């Protein structure tokens, strides 16, 4: 009896889709009438199909299907470095978060350079050598100290 159940289980999908010949469908119906395990399996399959059909469909983003086909069909398109970087960085620079972060980074950089005594409006490569940066930093620290000392002594 179990081998017959295995054969019925193999054909239940086609039975649900009505794609079997009438004689094979009749054999499955008669088996289902006599076998409780197979009839329960059929009910579970019908329930699963009903749930799948009742599940709401969502619209996929434009280009998703084409992208999946291209990536899975082996038809990869080789990109130049510029196109690769454009696709890699593209979502970043079009985002408001990136624009805000870039502005804050530029402001922070300008403040640090100002603290080091480097004027960004007329900067030269020689201003960025370690010795020049340290000299400018020392000068800025001494000027800040002197200005604080003079205020303290005047009060």
MDTraj code that builds the backbone (N, CA, C; nanometers):
import mdtraj as md
import numpy as np

residues = "UNK UNK UNK UNK UNK UNK UNK UNK UNK UNK UNK UNK UNK UNK UNK UNK UNK UNK UNK UNK UNK UNK UNK UNK UNK UNK UNK UNK UNK UNK UNK UNK UNK UNK UNK UNK UNK UNK UNK UNK UNK UNK UNK UNK UNK UNK UNK UNK UNK UNK UNK UNK UNK UNK UNK UNK UNK UNK UNK UNK UNK UNK UNK UNK UNK UNK UNK UNK UNK UNK UNK UNK UNK UNK UNK UNK UNK UNK UNK UNK UNK UNK UNK UNK UNK UNK UNK UNK UNK UNK UNK UNK UNK UNK UNK UNK UNK UNK UNK UNK UNK UNK UNK UNK UNK UNK UNK UNK UNK UNK UNK UNK UNK UNK UNK UNK UNK UNK UNK UNK UNK UNK UNK UNK UNK UNK UNK UNK UNK UNK UNK UNK UNK UNK UNK UNK UNK UNK UNK UNK UNK UNK UNK UNK UNK UNK UNK UNK UNK UNK UNK UNK UNK UNK UNK".split()
xyz = np.array([
    [0.0814, -0.1191, 0.0000],
    [0.0000, 0.0000, 0.0000],
    [0.0865, 0.1264, 0.0000],
    [0.2008, 0.1214, 0.0668],
    [0.2865, 0.2399, 0.0749],
    [0.3431, 0.2786, -0.0616],
    [0.3800, 0.1824, -0.1460],
    [0.4315, 0.2172, -0.2786],
    [0.3239, 0.2851, -0.3613],
    [0.1975, 0.2459, -0.3420],
    [0.0887, 0.3125, -0.4138],
    [0.0758, 0.4567, -0.3654],
    [0.0897, 0.4783, -0.2343],
    [0.0844, 0.6141, -0.1790],
    [0.1981, 0.6995, -0.2343],
    [0.3177, 0.6420, -0.2481],
    [0.4306, 0.7164, -0.3051],
    [0.3997, 0.7598, -0.4476],
    [0.3390, 0.6708, -0.5263],
    [0.3035, 0.7048, -0.6643],
    [0.1967, 0.8134, -0.6683],
    [0.1014, 0.8075, -0.5758],
    [-0.0040, 0.9091, -0.5700],
    [0.0571, 1.0442, -0.5325],
    [0.1460, 1.0450, -0.4333],
    [0.2111, 1.1693, -0.3922],
    [0.2867, 1.2332, -0.5079],
    [0.3467, 1.1490, -0.5938],
    [0.4200, 1.2000, -0.7096],
    [0.3263, 1.2696, -0.8081],
    [0.2009, 1.2283, -0.8118],
    [0.1070, 1.2799, -0.9118],
    [0.0089, 1.3825, -0.8566],
    [0.0149, 1.4139, -0.7282],
    [-0.0835, 1.5061, -0.6702],
    [-0.0758, 1.6464, -0.7296],
    [0.0419, 1.6925, -0.7638],
    [0.0546, 1.8259, -0.8239],
    [-0.0203, 1.8327, -0.9555],
    [0.0031, 1.7341, -1.0397],
    [-0.0674, 1.7316, -1.1684],
    [-0.2172, 1.7150, -1.1477],
    [-0.2556, 1.6401, -1.0452],
    [-0.3974, 1.6210, -1.0142],
    [-0.4619, 1.7548, -0.9769],
    [-0.3927, 1.8334, -0.8941],
    [-0.4458, 1.9646, -0.8548],
    [-0.4542, 2.0612, -0.9729],
    [-0.3635, 2.0461, -1.0675],
    [-0.3621, 2.1342, -1.1848],
    [-0.4523, 2.0839, -1.2961],
    [-0.5171, 1.9690, -1.2750],
    [-0.6042, 1.9061, -1.3761],
    [-0.5286, 1.8790, -1.5054],
    [-0.4063, 1.8364, -1.4930],
    [-0.3264, 1.8082, -1.6124],
    [-0.3050, 1.6586, -1.6337],
    [-0.3789, 1.5751, -1.5609],
    [-0.3679, 1.4295, -1.5773],
    [-0.4736, 1.3796, -1.6752],
    [-0.4460, 1.2637, -1.7337],
    [-0.5463, 1.1996, -1.8177],
    [-0.6628, 1.1576, -1.7291],
    [-0.7817, 1.1500, -1.7838],
    [-0.8996, 1.1178, -1.7012],
    [-0.8873, 0.9856, -1.6259],
    [-0.8255, 0.8848, -1.6853],
    [-0.8135, 0.7553, -1.6160],
    [-0.7184, 0.7660, -1.4964],
    [-0.6083, 0.8391, -1.5103],
    [-0.5139, 0.8573, -1.4004],
    [-0.5779, 0.9404, -1.2894],
    [-0.6559, 1.0424, -1.3277],
    [-0.7249, 1.1241, -1.2287],
    [-0.8266, 1.0398, -1.1518],
    [-0.8969, 0.9491, -1.2227],
    [-0.9939, 0.8619, -1.1571],
    [-0.9244, 0.7671, -1.0593],
    [-0.8084, 0.7144, -1.0956],
    [-0.7323, 0.6270, -1.0046],
    [-0.6923, 0.7019, -0.8776],
    [-0.6499, 0.8280, -0.8936],
    [-0.6099, 0.9082, -0.7769],
    [-0.7314, 0.9364, -0.6899],
    [-0.8479, 0.9703, -0.7520],
    [-0.9689, 0.9960, -0.6747],
    [-1.0102, 0.8742, -0.5928],
    [-1.0044, 0.7581, -0.6543],
    [-1.0443, 0.6373, -0.5818],
    [-0.9455, 0.6073, -0.4685],
    [-0.8171, 0.6335, -0.4910],
    [-0.7188, 0.6120, -0.3840],
    [-0.7421, 0.7116, -0.2699],
    [-0.7721, 0.8363, -0.3043],
    [-0.7949, 0.9375, -0.2014],
    [-0.9168, 0.9045, -0.1160],
    [-1.0171, 0.8404, -0.1775],
    [-1.1363, 0.8009, -0.1011],
    [-1.1027, 0.6944, 0.0029],
    [-1.0030, 0.6128, -0.0282],
    [-0.9717, 0.5019, 0.0630],
    [-0.8519, 0.5294, 0.1539],
    [-0.7710, 0.6291, 0.1254],
    [-0.6481, 0.6543, 0.2019],
    [-0.6574, 0.7902, 0.2718],
    [-0.6630, 0.7869, 0.4026],
    [-0.6763, 0.9102, 0.4801],
    [-0.5485, 0.9951, 0.4748],
    [-0.4305, 0.9311, 0.4760],
    [-0.3034, 1.0054, 0.4735],
    [-0.2892, 1.0851, 0.3444],
    [-0.3227, 1.0231, 0.2320],
    [-0.3096, 1.0929, 0.1031],
    [-0.4144, 1.2031, 0.0893],
    [-0.5361, 1.1801, 0.1427],
    [-0.6384, 1.2839, 0.1331],
    [-0.6015, 1.4031, 0.2218],
    [-0.5388, 1.3790, 0.3374],
    [-0.4899, 1.4898, 0.4205],
    [-0.3783, 1.5666, 0.3502],
    [-0.2907, 1.4944, 0.2836],
    [-0.1833, 1.5589, 0.2080],
    [-0.2417, 1.6467, 0.0977],
    [-0.3448, 1.5977, 0.0298],
    [-0.4099, 1.6764, -0.0751],
    [-0.4709, 1.8031, -0.0162],
    [-0.5368, 1.7927, 0.0988],
    [-0.5964, 1.9102, 0.1622],
    [-0.4886, 2.0109, 0.2024],
    [-0.3755, 1.9632, 0.2524],
    [-0.2649, 2.0535, 0.2873],
    [-0.2100, 2.1231, 0.1638],
    [-0.1991, 2.0500, 0.0547],
    [-0.1504, 2.1104, -0.0705],
    [-0.2500, 2.2144, -0.1222],
    [-0.3797, 2.1853, -0.1138],
    [-0.4814, 2.2810, -0.1568],
    [-0.4761, 2.4062, -0.0697],
    [-0.4583, 2.3879, 0.0595],
    [-0.4486, 2.5021, 0.1502],
    [-0.3249, 2.5864, 0.1177],
    [-0.2140, 2.5201, 0.0918],
    [-0.0910, 2.5929, 0.0571],
    [-0.1093, 2.6704, -0.0730],
    [-0.1715, 2.6099, -0.1720],
    [-0.1972, 2.6796, -0.2982],
    [-0.2897, 2.7993, -0.2772],
    [-0.3925, 2.7802, -0.1946],
    [-0.4844, 2.8904, -0.1664],
    [-0.4099, 3.0065, -0.1006],
    [-0.3248, 2.9747, -0.0035],
    [-0.2483, 3.0798, 0.0645],
    [-0.1541, 3.1512, -0.0313],
    [-0.0919, 3.0753, -0.1202],
    [-0.0001, 3.1367, -0.2176],
    [-0.0756, 3.2278, -0.3133],
    [-0.1940, 3.1840, -0.3570],
    [-0.2713, 3.2655, -0.4507],
    [-0.3309, 3.3880, -0.3818],
    [-0.3609, 3.3779, -0.2525],
    [-0.4207, 3.4913, -0.1820],
    [-0.3160, 3.5895, -0.1308],
    [-0.1883, 3.5546, -0.1400],
    [-0.0824, 3.6437, -0.0938],
    [-0.0754, 3.7640, -0.1868],
    [-0.0721, 3.8848, -0.1327],
    [-0.0730, 4.0030, -0.2197],
    [0.0542, 4.0110, -0.3043],
    [0.0343, 4.0505, -0.4267],
    [0.1488, 4.0668, -0.5168],
    [0.2011, 4.2084, -0.5031],
    [0.3303, 4.2215, -0.5071],
    [0.3905, 4.3544, -0.5003],
    [0.4613, 4.3821, -0.6319],
    [0.4646, 4.5089, -0.6650],
    [0.5339, 4.5494, -0.7872],
    [0.6823, 4.5556, -0.7600],
    [0.7583, 4.4941, -0.8461],
    [0.9031, 4.4985, -0.8292],
    [0.9567, 4.6284, -0.8883],
    [1.0679, 4.6756, -0.8375],
    [1.1266, 4.7991, -0.8893],
    [1.1609, 4.7853, -1.0376],
    [1.1551, 4.8963, -1.1064],
    [1.1848, 4.8932, -1.2496],
    [1.3290, 4.8498, -1.2706],
    [1.3483, 4.7660, -1.3659],
    [1.4810, 4.7166, -1.3987],
    [1.5251, 4.5960, -1.3187],
    [1.4486, 4.5551, -1.2185],
    [1.4884, 4.4418, -1.1354],
    [1.4879, 4.3122, -1.2156],
    [1.3835, 4.2904, -1.2915],
    [1.3732, 4.1669, -1.3690],
    [1.4858, 4.1601, -1.4710],
    [1.5103, 4.2693, -1.5406],
    [1.6185, 4.2717, -1.6401],
    [1.7536, 4.2495, -1.5738],
    [1.7740, 4.3092, -1.4582],
    [1.8996, 4.2918, -1.3855],
    [1.9194, 4.1461, -1.3440],
    [1.8136, 4.0823, -1.2966],
    [1.8228, 3.9413, -1.2576],
    [1.8542, 3.8554, -1.3787],
    [1.7877, 3.8819, -1.4903],
    [1.8116, 3.8028, -1.6115],
    [1.9550, 3.8197, -1.6598],
    [2.0030, 3.9430, -1.6592],
    [2.1398, 3.9680, -1.7060],
    [2.2415, 3.8995, -1.6156],
    [2.2207, 3.9074, -1.4837],
    [2.3178, 3.8512, -1.3913],
    [2.3119, 3.7001, -1.3833],
    [2.1988, 3.6409, -1.4133],
    [2.1875, 3.4950, -1.4035],
    [2.2012, 3.4243, -1.5367],
    [2.1972, 3.4974, -1.6466],
    [2.2061, 3.4321, -1.7766],
    [2.3494, 3.4203, -1.8263],
    [2.4427, 3.4788, -1.7558],
    [2.5815, 3.4702, -1.7976],
    [2.6189, 3.5784, -1.8970],
    [2.5273, 3.6698, -1.9250],
    [2.5537, 3.7778, -2.0200],
    [2.6011, 3.9020, -1.9451],
    [2.7064, 3.8875, -1.8675],
    [2.7572, 4.0020, -1.7939],
    [2.8151, 4.1038, -1.8900],
    [2.7867, 4.2272, -1.8608],
    [2.8424, 4.3351, -1.9395],
    [2.9603, 4.3921, -1.8620],
    [3.0762, 4.3906, -1.9245],
    [3.1933, 4.4453, -1.8577],
    [3.1849, 4.5971, -1.8580],
    [3.2083, 4.6553, -1.7423],
    [3.2001, 4.7990, -1.7270],
    [3.3399, 4.8589, -1.7234],
    [3.3500, 4.9805, -1.7716],
    [3.4762, 5.0519, -1.7575],
    [3.4892, 5.0950, -1.6119],
    [3.6082, 5.1366, -1.5724],
    [3.6299, 5.1784, -1.4347],
    [3.5415, 5.2968, -1.3985],
    [3.5246, 5.3882, -1.4915],
    [3.4425, 5.5066, -1.4645],
    [3.2975, 5.4658, -1.4419],
    [3.2452, 5.3755, -1.5273],
    [3.1074, 5.3290, -1.5094],
    [3.0923, 5.2500, -1.3801],
    [3.1940, 5.1686, -1.3476],
    [3.1901, 5.0914, -1.2237],
    [3.1849, 5.1844, -1.1029],
    [3.2709, 5.2865, -1.1011],
    [3.2705, 5.3814, -0.9898],
    [3.1407, 5.4609, -0.9853],
    [3.0873, 5.4947, -1.1026],
    [2.9614, 5.5680, -1.1078],
    [2.8490, 5.4847, -1.0465],
    [2.8442, 5.3549, -1.0762],
    [2.7416, 5.2683, -1.0177],
    [2.7670, 5.2436, -0.8695],
    [2.8929, 5.2407, -0.8310],
    [2.9272, 5.2155, -0.6918],
    [2.8956, 5.3359, -0.6038],
    [2.9292, 5.4541, -0.6521],
    [2.9150, 5.5752, -0.5725],
    [2.7858, 5.6491, -0.6040],
    [2.7215, 5.6176, -0.7131],
    [2.6003, 5.6871, -0.7554],
    [2.4954, 5.7031, -0.6483],
    [2.4558, 5.5964, -0.5813],
    [2.3538, 5.6146, -0.4774],
    [2.3999, 5.7020, -0.3617],
    [2.5306, 5.7106, -0.3411],
    [2.5803, 5.7907, -0.2291],
    [2.5619, 5.9397, -0.2528],
    [2.6126, 5.9886, -0.3665],
    [2.6127, 6.1330, -0.3840],
    [2.4753, 6.1878, -0.4193],
    [2.3789, 6.1030, -0.4461],
    [2.2437, 6.1517, -0.4701],
    [2.1605, 6.1503, -0.3422],
    [2.2212, 6.1122, -0.2311],
    [2.1495, 6.1035, -0.1047],
    [2.1689, 6.2310, -0.0235],
    [2.0634, 6.2804, 0.0423],
    [2.0787, 6.3994, 0.1277],
    [2.1727, 6.3748, 0.2454],
    [2.1762, 6.2521, 0.2955],
    [2.2665, 6.2210, 0.4071],
    [2.4117, 6.2381, 0.3640],
    [2.4423, 6.1961, 0.2414],
    [2.5790, 6.2102, 0.1927],
    [2.6148, 6.3575, 0.1765],
    [2.5218, 6.4374, 0.1233],
    [2.5485, 6.5799, 0.1046],
    [2.5736, 6.6474, 0.2390],
    [2.4928, 6.6132, 0.3390],
    [2.5113, 6.6712, 0.4715],
    [2.6453, 6.6291, 0.5308],
    [2.6769, 6.5006, 0.5181],
    [2.8043, 6.4510, 0.5704],
    [2.9232, 6.5148, 0.5020],
    [2.9147, 6.5323, 0.3697],
    [3.0249, 6.5937, 0.2956],
    [3.0449, 6.7391, 0.3386],
    [2.9345, 6.8115, 0.3576],
    [2.9465, 6.9512, 0.4029],
    [3.0070, 6.9580, 0.5420],
    [2.9621, 6.8723, 0.6314],
    [3.0181, 6.8726, 0.7671],
    [3.1648, 6.8333, 0.7669],
    [3.2021, 6.7393, 0.6803],
    [3.3432, 6.7002, 0.6717],
    [3.4277, 6.8159, 0.6198],
    [3.3759, 6.8886, 0.5201],
    [3.4507, 7.0030, 0.4667],
    [3.4655, 7.1123, 0.5717],
    [3.3599, 7.1380, 0.6473],
    [3.3675, 7.2394, 0.7529],
    [3.4662, 7.1971, 0.8611],
    [3.4602, 7.0699, 0.8996],
    [3.5540, 7.0197, 1.0017],
    [3.6973, 7.0293, 0.9518],
    [3.7196, 6.9944, 0.8264],
    [3.8538, 7.0024, 0.7682],
    [3.9032, 7.1467, 0.7698],
    [3.8155, 7.2399, 0.7324],
    [3.8544, 7.3810, 0.7312],
    [3.8878, 7.4293, 0.8722],
    [3.8117, 7.3844, 0.9719],
    [3.8395, 7.4255, 1.1099],
    [3.9725, 7.3697, 1.1590],
    [4.0014, 7.2449, 1.1261],
    [4.1283, 7.1845, 1.1679],
    [4.2450, 7.2551, 1.0991],
    [4.2302, 7.2810, 0.9703],
    [4.3374, 7.3510, 0.8992],
    [4.3571, 7.4915, 0.9554],
    [4.2487, 7.5569, 0.9921],
    [4.2593, 7.6899, 1.0517],
    [4.3305, 7.6812, 1.1859],
    [4.3017, 7.5770, 1.2636],
    [4.3693, 7.5599, 1.3924],
    [4.5183, 7.5348, 1.3735],
    [4.5539, 7.4709, 1.2650],
    [4.6951, 7.4478, 1.2355],
    [4.7614, 7.5704, 1.1761],
    [4.6861, 7.6762, 1.1540],
    [4.7428, 7.7990, 1.0998],
    [4.7581, 7.7968, 0.9490],
    [4.6831, 7.7129, 0.8823],
    [4.6911, 7.7048, 0.7366],
    [4.5710, 7.7770, 0.6784],
    [4.5976, 7.8787, 0.5982],
    [4.4920, 7.9552, 0.5338],
    [4.4510, 7.8827, 0.4060],
    [4.3281, 7.8351, 0.4011],
    [4.2840, 7.7548, 0.2870],
    [4.2580, 7.8375, 0.1616],
    [4.2478, 7.9699, 0.1751],
    [4.2241, 8.0514, 0.0548],
    [4.3502, 8.0682, -0.0286],
    [4.4652, 8.0579, 0.0344],
    [4.5908, 8.0669, -0.0417],
    [4.6889, 7.9623, 0.0097],
    [4.6543, 7.8396, -0.0146],
    [4.7348, 7.7275, 0.0324],
    [4.8331, 7.6845, -0.0764],
    [4.9508, 7.6428, -0.0329],
    [5.0519, 7.5905, -0.1243],
    [5.0992, 7.4567, -0.0703],
    [5.1656, 7.3797, -0.1556],
    [5.2139, 7.2478, -0.1130],
    [5.3147, 7.2581, 0.0012],
    [5.3912, 7.3641, 0.0026],
    [5.4912, 7.3787, 0.1087],
    [5.4262, 7.4030, 0.2451],
    [5.3009, 7.4526, 0.2451],
    [5.2298, 7.4728, 0.3717],
    [5.1884, 7.3401, 0.4347],
    [5.1899, 7.2328, 0.3576],
    [5.1432, 7.1044, 0.4067],
    [5.2554, 7.0106, 0.4506],
    [5.3783, 7.0561, 0.4485],
    [5.4878, 6.9725, 0.4984],
    [5.4744, 6.9609, 0.6497],
    [5.5197, 6.8514, 0.7073],
    [5.5062, 6.8355, 0.8532],
    [5.5688, 6.9496, 0.9322],
    [5.6862, 6.9968, 0.8889],
    [5.7520, 7.1063, 0.9615],
    [5.6682, 7.2331, 0.9563],
    [5.6150, 7.2650, 0.8389],
    [5.5339, 7.3868, 0.8269],
    [5.4060, 7.3755, 0.9088],
    [5.3440, 7.2572, 0.9099],
    [5.2207, 7.2383, 0.9872],
    [5.2493, 7.2547, 1.1365],
    [5.3585, 7.1925, 1.1851],
    [5.3931, 7.2058, 1.3272],
    [5.4296, 7.3497, 1.3644],
    [5.5034, 7.4174, 1.2762],
    [5.5375, 7.5582, 1.3037],
    [5.4115, 7.6431, 1.3129],
    [5.3192, 7.6229, 1.2205],
    [5.1934, 7.6991, 1.2231],
    [5.1112, 7.6649, 1.3471],
    [5.1129, 7.5376, 1.3876],
    [5.0392, 7.4964, 1.5067],
    [5.0988, 7.5624, 1.6312],
    [5.2329, 7.5608, 1.6417],
    [5.2970, 7.6277, 1.7555],
    [5.2645, 7.7761, 1.7583],
    [5.2686, 7.8389, 1.6431],
    [5.2378, 7.9825, 1.6344],
    [5.0953, 8.0077, 1.6809],
    [4.9999, 7.9227, 1.6368],
    [4.8602, 7.9399, 1.6754],
    [4.8419, 7.9202, 1.8259],
    [4.9085, 7.8204, 1.8809],
    [4.8980, 7.7947, 2.0247],
    [4.9566, 7.9123, 2.1032],
    [5.0727, 7.9628, 2.0625],
    [5.1333, 8.0762, 2.1334],
    [5.0472, 8.2006, 2.1224],
    [4.9863, 8.2248, 2.0059],
    [4.8993, 8.3417, 1.9908],
    [4.7763, 8.3290, 2.0805],
    [4.7186, 8.2081, 2.0874],
    [4.6022, 8.1874, 2.1739],
    [4.6410, 8.2059, 2.3204],
    [4.7568, 8.1538, 2.3582],
    [4.8030, 8.1681, 2.4965],
    [4.8279, 8.3150, 2.5293],
    [4.8938, 8.3854, 2.4388],
    [4.9259, 8.5251, 2.4605],
    [4.7988, 8.6087, 2.4710],
    [4.7028, 8.5790, 2.3848],
    [4.5779, 8.6551, 2.3888],
    [4.5028, 8.6266, 2.5176],
    [4.5038, 8.5040, 2.5664],
    [4.4397, 8.4709, 2.6934],
    [4.5140, 8.5335, 2.8115],
    [4.6467, 8.5380, 2.8064],
    [4.7286, 8.5932, 2.9135],
    [4.7070, 8.7436, 2.9233],
    [4.7013, 8.8099, 2.8052],
    [4.6806, 8.9550, 2.8053],
    [4.5435, 8.9901, 2.8603],
    [4.4403, 8.9111, 2.8311],
    [4.3078, 8.9390, 2.8842],
    [4.3050, 8.9216, 3.0361],
    [4.3762, 8.8203, 3.0838],
    [4.3793, 8.7907, 3.2269],
    [4.4520, 8.9022, 3.3031],
    [4.5610, 8.9510, 3.2468],
    [4.6395, 9.0530, 3.3163],
    [4.5710, 9.1893, 3.3143],
    [4.4844, 9.2152, 3.2142],
    [4.4112, 9.3421, 3.2069],
    [4.2978, 9.3465, 3.3064],
    [4.2441, 9.2323, 3.3477],
    [4.1296, 9.2343, 3.4392],
    [4.1667, 9.2343, 3.5824],
])
top = md.Topology()
chain = top.add_chain()
for i, resn in enumerate(residues, 1):
    res = top.add_residue(resn, chain, resSeq=i)
    for name in ("N", "CA", "C"):
        top.add_atom(name, md.element.get_by_symbol(name[0]), res)
traj = md.Trajectory(xyz[None], top)
